């Protein structure tokens, strides 16, 4: 565990400053970084460390993965335009977000099912984020209940990401818990009302939720627990018989293990006998999201929470404008890392127009394709107020647990800090179009 105070700006600044010299100094005695610095090598090391199912789920995108490639290619259309001979000895990465000064413009994007990468999953991520003063958006599909994630990093900056469920009672309950867990805002993800056509997962016929993974926010929720009990006591609806194979049995054991929150028993035998864990998976698949969600429904969220509400999954400038007009508190530009639609719009291409429409009225968060500090610098220069990191930290988690996540965050921040200074700038706020050249 880190002994750095969560969200201590000085500590975070230190992390970005000292990184390079720390790495070289440690090298004198033969110590190497725990995770590769290069983004592609990081990805390859995670592939080697994870099961093929876990890697496919984390790395994969929709269809032929053209959106993932487009996200990256969009960065190639911009270059940092350095202006030397400015005093850059003192640099400041801090930004304002949700009424507070944050030590850096980095955020950790919500990533579900992180138990695929490491058994400590979100707990490890929360601790790593806290040690760098980076706010963490807890996923609705996390592997631990939000209360436990909050406890893992007390006092740290956190947000809660909601997948708008088909059950309003469940939405209200989740948001109430988020508020009680000290989350500073709700991030409503809008791009997953249907699950994308994910080629790699389909080839393996593997979706972690069907194994009882990534549903801890649900199984720990009193409203969801009641839905499960109601369903379990309803007359059986029948359904297709599942062929019993060693894999079916393994999946059954996995589901039973996750069912302890519902049965109240730690005994695997009890949980295998109880219908509740299996029913929980079925209930989850029913209520997980609703394709009926419209702009009008969003107003309901104001009744469920007093926290600021940020919309994630905005890629059209008109939607950004509508969000601001509707009184929402933030716009999070994302195409879910290319996991939802193949051949979708790359987020960096639409960032300038969206930032122009929003015109500073609410914060603009950006993600999809950020792999290093220079990428973050470009997104900030094109109008993002904060940049969210996704897959790279999951890879760090898979390779080296909490320490891996810490290093990935540290490396991105260090490269951002160095890029800023080499460009001739001293603060994240100075990054604008003048710092870039279009290719
Ligand atoms: C995600 N993402 C995501 N988004 C969300 O709102 N809730 C979630 O539970 C998840 N889960 C999730 C799992 C995994 C394995 C991945 C890779 C992504 C999307 C995520 O928040 C972010 O938008 C993307 O990760 C950004 O793309 P890159 O930069 O990671 O490619």
Boltz pocket constraint, residues with backbone or C-beta under 6 A from the ligand:
constraints:
  - pocket:
      binder: B
      contacts: [[A, 57], [A, 58], [A, 59], [A, 60], [A, 109], [A, 110], [A, 111], [A, 112], [A, 113], [A, 139], [A, 140], [A, 141], [A, 142], [A, 161], [A, 189], [A, 312], [A, 334], [A, 335], [A, 336], [A, 337], [A, 338], [A, 339], [A, 367], [A, 368], [A, 369], [A, 370], [A, 388], [A, 389], [A, 390], [A, 391], [A, 392], [A, 394]]
      max_distance: 6.0
